[in-house]
Amino acid sequence: MSTDESVNESANVSIGVSAEVTVLGLGAMGAALAGAFVDAGHRTTVWNRTRGKADALAARGAVAAASAAEAVTASPLVVICLSSYGGVHEVVGPLAGELAGRTLVNLTSGSPVHARETAVWAERSRAGYLDGVIMTTPSGVGDRGFLQLYAGSPTAFEEHRATLAALGEPLHVGADTALSSVYDTALLGLMWSTLTGWLHTVALIGADGPGGNVSATAYTEVADRWMQTVRFFMRAYAPQIDSGHYPSGEFPLELHRMTMDVLVHACRLRGIDSRTAELFRDLADRAVAAGHAGDSYARLIEYVRADGRPDGRAEGRLDGHMEGRLDGRTDGRPGAAPA
Ligand SMILES: NC(=O)c1ccc[n+]([C@@H]2O[C@H](COP(=O)([O-])OP(=O)(O)OC[C@H]3O[C@@H](n4cnc5c(N)ncnc54)[C@H](OP(=O)(O)O)[C@@H]3O)[C@@H](O)[C@H]2O)c1
């Protein structure tokens, strides 16, 4: 049997079967995670620094452990969700021996560097390690409509995927443990740009003027359907970006650029903040000026990268760029593993 076959078999066997899981940290999010495991019928052991926070979960059927060590040894799968990685290291740092042979899933928010440091520590402790991100608020935990992102050992992920599915839709984004927090930041950025773009257009269509006075609710019925077209463009443009070729099809950058003028004008006319519209018009201006009027919209990636200088990559400016930005460090390399 190949490794893949054994992995799949193990995942299938565990679907619908009660598992044993420990949750360390019962703040707003940790309590929601533990509650979702209890609701899914898993034997859930819980621990929190402030002990009283375990009472409500114990009343629902969770087992309240007297210490973090006792909680860790109760289950093969240990989920930790604290306010910071510093707290994670304080709690699990002294428990390397207890964690050996188990899988630690860290759902604490942190940077890519934190994730890699903790993965190095877990490997030294002979524990499986997944670094995860909860893409919802506590009330959304347990709803399969929300994604949970995991990065790290594919084997550990497959082994515990069915149990983790109690929290939401589990998605493995790669073996590099830094990836979950990089995805988190990128996806939040996408959410903020989309929501801000939507807010601008709600203001625009709701303002006085020719047409206008449309309610946010009425407009959003139409905008929601339009998002299908936006998704279509994203899927069409992603391979273009990966290949570095930007054939326009029927919608060249030049046409986008002309319509952007209309948007900037309409915003100014109605007293709406026009800076976001000016931002993408500026990107398009530079691409058109450089001779890319006949390319697709995806060409603008070259003006978004490296502060808008298409040659930024060739200068090697992006080495460690993402990690440095997200962590405030400049070397982009993981530091020493926690004690
Ligand atoms: N809440 C959300 O909407 C949300 C959404 C996505 C992701 N998250 C992430 O989930 C994580 C937890 O958030 P939360 O909302 O649950 O925070 P929270 O309600 O403030 O709870 C923080 C938890 O961390 C524990 N803790 C902090 N420092 C500790 C230490 N040194 N040793 C032991 N335990 C320690 C606290 O224990 P005590 O009870 O003893 O203080 C508590 O259990 C964060 O990384 C957050 O970014 C939260």
Ligand as a Chemical Component Dictionary entry (heavy atoms), coordinates in Angstrom:
data_LIG
# 
_chem_comp.id                   LIG 
_chem_comp.type                 NON-POLYMER 
_chem_comp.pdbx_formal_charge   0 
_chem_comp.three_letter_code    LIG 
# 
loop_
_chem_comp_atom.comp_id 
_chem_comp_atom.atom_id 
_chem_comp_atom.alt_atom_id 
_chem_comp_atom.type_symbol 
_chem_comp_atom.charge 
_chem_comp_atom.model_Cartn_x 
_chem_comp_atom.model_Cartn_y 
_chem_comp_atom.model_Cartn_z 
_chem_comp_atom.pdbx_ordinal 
LIG N1  N1  N 0  -12.115 35.766 19.088 1  
LIG C1  C1  C 0  -12.091 35.799 17.748 2  
LIG O1  O1  O 0  -13.018 36.288 17.085 3  
LIG C2  C2  C 0  -10.947 35.167 17.005 4  
LIG C3  C3  C 0  -11.068 34.936 15.622 5  
LIG C4  C4  C 0  -9.997  34.336 14.950 6  
LIG C5  C5  C 0  -8.834  34.025 15.625 7  
LIG N2  N2  N 1  -8.749  34.294 16.972 8  
LIG C6  C6  C 0  -7.487  33.972 17.636 9  
LIG O2  O2  O 0  -7.695  33.015 18.656 10 
LIG C7  C7  C 0  -6.742  33.226 19.702 11 
LIG C8  C8  C 0  -7.485  33.301 21.029 12 
LIG O3  O3  O 0  -8.405  34.379 20.950 13 
LIG P1  P1  P 0  -9.562  34.550 22.028 14 
LIG O4  O4  O 0  -10.580 35.440 21.401 15 
LIG O5  O5  O -1 -9.986  33.219 22.547 16 
LIG O6  O6  O 0  -8.774  35.358 23.159 17 
LIG P2  P2  P 0  -9.224  35.541 24.690 18 
LIG O7  O7  O 0  -10.691 35.392 24.845 19 
LIG O8  O8  O 0  -8.574  36.784 25.132 20 
LIG O9  O9  O 0  -8.544  34.295 25.418 21 
LIG C9  C9  C 0  -7.153  34.220 25.551 22 
LIG C10 C10 C 0  -6.796  32.861 26.098 23 
LIG O10 O10 O 0  -5.378  32.762 26.177 24 
LIG C11 C11 C 0  -5.033  32.331 27.500 25 
LIG N3  N3  N 0  -3.688  32.783 27.818 26 
LIG C12 C12 C 0  -3.120  33.964 27.483 27 
LIG N4  N4  N 0  -1.839  33.999 27.904 28 
LIG C13 C13 C 0  -1.597  32.814 28.509 29 
LIG C14 C14 C 0  -0.458  32.251 29.147 30 
LIG N5  N5  N 0  0.695   32.922 29.231 31 
LIG N6  N6  N 0  -0.567  31.013 29.648 32 
LIG C15 C15 C 0  -1.737  30.333 29.572 33 
LIG N7  N7  N 0  -2.849  30.799 28.985 34 
LIG C16 C16 C 0  -2.784  32.040 28.453 35 
LIG C17 C17 C 0  -6.118  32.927 28.378 36 
LIG O11 O11 O 0  -6.140  32.281 29.618 37 
LIG P3  P3  P 0  -6.878  32.966 30.884 38 
LIG O12 O12 O 0  -8.325  32.684 30.716 39 
LIG O13 O13 O 0  -6.275  32.301 32.055 40 
LIG O14 O14 O 0  -6.560  34.443 30.818 41 
LIG C18 C18 C 0  -7.336  32.600 27.514 42 
LIG O15 O15 O 0  -7.683  31.252 27.614 43 
LIG C19 C19 C 0  -5.996  34.520 19.366 44 
LIG O16 O16 O 0  -4.740  34.205 18.807 45 
LIG C20 C20 C 0  -6.900  35.189 18.367 46 
LIG O17 O17 O 0  -6.203  36.019 17.478 47 
LIG C21 C21 C 0  -9.770  34.842 17.678 48 
# 
loop_
_chem_comp_bond.comp_id 
_chem_comp_bond.atom_id_1 
_chem_comp_bond.atom_id_2 
_chem_comp_bond.value_order 
_chem_comp_bond.pdbx_ordinal 
LIG N1  C1  SING 1  
LIG C1  O1  DOUB 2  
LIG C1  C2  SING 3  
LIG C2  C3  SING 4  
LIG C2  C21 DOUB 5  
LIG C3  C4  DOUB 6  
LIG C4  C5  SING 7  
LIG C5  N2  DOUB 8  
LIG N2  C6  SING 9  
LIG N2  C21 SING 10 
LIG C6  O2  SING 11 
LIG C6  C20 SING 12 
LIG O2  C7  SING 13 
LIG C7  C8  SING 14 
LIG C7  C19 SING 15 
LIG C8  O3  SING 16 
LIG O3  P1  SING 17 
LIG P1  O4  DOUB 18 
LIG P1  O5  SING 19 
LIG P1  O6  SING 20 
LIG O6  P2  SING 21 
LIG P2  O7  DOUB 22 
LIG P2  O8  SING 23 
LIG P2  O9  SING 24 
LIG O9  C9  SING 25 
LIG C9  C10 SING 26 
LIG C10 O10 SING 27 
LIG C10 C18 SING 28 
LIG O10 C11 SING 29 
LIG C11 N3  SING 30 
LIG C11 C17 SING 31 
LIG N3  C12 SING 32 
LIG N3  C16 SING 33 
LIG C12 N4  DOUB 34 
LIG N4  C13 SING 35 
LIG C13 C14 SING 36 
LIG C13 C16 DOUB 37 
LIG C14 N5  SING 38 
LIG C14 N6  DOUB 39 
LIG N6  C15 SING 40 
LIG C15 N7  DOUB 41 
LIG N7  C16 SING 42 
LIG C17 O11 SING 43 
LIG C17 C18 SING 44 
LIG O11 P3  SING 45 
LIG P3  O12 DOUB 46 
LIG P3  O13 SING 47 
LIG P3  O14 SING 48 
LIG C18 O15 SING 49 
LIG C19 O16 SING 50 
LIG C19 C20 SING 51 
LIG C20 O17 SING 52 
# 
